[in-house]
Amino acid sequence: MRRAFKGLGMPLQSKLADGAFAPEQVRLIVAAFEGAWHELQAANSQLTGAPYAAMARELLAKRIIDQARAILDSEALKDDALAYLREQMPP
């Protein structure tokens, strides 16, 4: 699980590691994050390259973690995070 969020800020990693989420929720969070990032890569999104990748990953992770208590489906979490990212990042 840590692999998926490797390179993100320590506060995000600690939210997952400190028991704030049940193991099943962590699996959903990781699946949503990996799915969202894979979708961006498959679309050859400019957000996956410099200078946007780090910020895009951080925004995706934050949004997914923030919504994980309300949205209990990894696909819905992924879609929500991608929609949020489109609103936040340049076209």
N, C-alpha and C positions, 0 to 999 in steps of 0.2 A: 504494500500500500504506500509506503513511503516513496517508492520509486516514482509513482505517478506525480507526486507533488515535489519531487526533488528540484531544487533550485528556487523554490518559492520562499518567501520570507518566513522567518522562524515563527511569527505569530500564527500563520496559517497552519504550519506543520504542527504546532503545539495544540491548536484547536482539535486536530484529529487524534493526537497522541494522548491528550490529558483525560480522556474518557468522557468528553462532552457529548460524544455520539456513541451509540451502541455499535457493535461490530457490523451488524447488517446495514446500518445507516452509512458507515464508513465505506462498505462495499458499494453501495449505491452512489455515493459521492465520487469515489474513484472511477466507477464505470461511466458516470456522467462526464467527468472531466476528460477521461481518456477518449470517450466517444466524441466529445466536442472538438478536442484537439485533432483527432484523426479526420473528422469531417472538414475542418479548416485546411489541413494538409492535403487531403484528397481534392479539394477545390482549388488548390494552388493559391490560397489566399495570401495576400501580401502581409497579413498579420502574423504569419508563421516565420517570417524572415526579419532580418534587421531592418529598421530599428524598432519594430513593433512587437516582436515575439515575447519578450519578457513581460511587457506591460499587458499584452493580450492574455498570457497565461495567468498572470496575477488577477486580472479582472474576472476571468472565467472561474478561477478557484474561489475568489471571494463571493461571487454571485451564487455559485453552487452551494457553498457552505452556508451562506445567509438564507438560502431558500430550502435547505435540506430538511428542516423541521416541518415545513408546510407542504412540500411536494415530495411524495414518497415513491416516486417512479423515476428510475434513472433516465429514461428516454425523455420524460417531461422536464426533468432537471436540465438535461443537455439542451433541449430546445429553448428553454427559458434563458439559459446562460448565453446561447448563441444570439438570441434576439437582443438581449441586454448588451452584449458586446457590439453588435451592429450599431446600437444607439450611441455607444460611448466612444467608439474609435472612428478615425477618419475613413471616408469611403475608399 
